C-alpha cells in the first residue's frame, strides 16, 4: 500500500529521508540522484551492482576494459562531516584505486558527492588530502558538496532530475521491504570454502542452496560495510552475535547428548532457530531469511562455528593448508622473478 504526501518542492536533501521513510532508503535514493545528475552531462553513465563488491563505484563514465574511467562516489553525509566521515572517504577512494589496479583500467577522476558542506577544519583536511592523493595517484579529485549539488540541480538541464526527486507530491511505501535475493549461477563457486567443507564432513552433500545463501550474505555484508552507516553496521554486528549464540547453545546441547564426531540434527535445529529469530532482525538491514542463513554460513567460514564436534580443529587445519598454499605460491613467484632477473642480466 502507498500513500501520497505533500512536500515543498524545494531542493532540500532532508526531503529524501521523508520520502524514503528512513535514512537507509534515502541513501539509496541519493545514489540514484547522483547517477541521474551525472547522466545530465554524460548520458552514457553507468554503475556497478554489488556481486558481492561494487569496485568502489556508484556511478562511472568510461570503459572498464583497460580504458579510462571517471568515478562518482555517493556518501549520504546528511548530519555533518567529521573524523568518522574522513575515514569513510579515505576508504572509499582507496577501494576505487585498488579496483582500478586489479581490474586493469585507469582511474582518471574521482568525485565525492555528499549533501553537506565542510566546516573550516574539515575543508582544510579535504584540501590537504586531495592534494596528496592527486600527486600520489595522478587522479583528478573533485567535490560535489551540498552547495555544488544544489547549483547543478538548479540548472536548466537538470530540471527533470529535480522533478523526479523533489516533486512535492510523492508516494511513500507503508513498510520497508527486504533485499531481494540474488541467484548464484555458478554451482562450483565456493566449492573449496570452509563452510562447504564443514558440511561435507558432517555428511551433508547438498550444498548448492547453502552456497547461494552465503553469496547473498556476502553481498549484504559488503554493501553495509562499504556504506559504513553506523546504524546498519551496529545492527549487522548485533545480528551476527545473536546468530552465534543460537548456534553455540544448540552445539553445546548436541555434544552433551553424543560422544560421536557427527552431530545429527544440529544443522536443522540451528537453521530452525534462525528462522524463528528472523522477524526480530533489525529492519534497517533489509535482511531476508536467505541472507540470515548466509550470515550463519559466514560464521562457519570464519572458523567460529561448525557442524561436527571437532569443528575448530577442522577449521585450524583448513586455515593452515591455505597459508601453506599461499607461502608455496609466494616462493614460486619469487623463484620465477629471480630466474627472470638472472636471464635479463
Helices and strands as residue ranges (DSSP letters): E 2-6, H 14-20, H 23-41, E 59-62, E 68-74, H 83-103, E 106-113, H 120-137, E 140-144, H 146-153, G 156-158, H 159-166, E 169-173, H 194-201, H 208-227, H 230-257, H 266-277, G 278-280, G 283-285, H 289-301, H 311-344
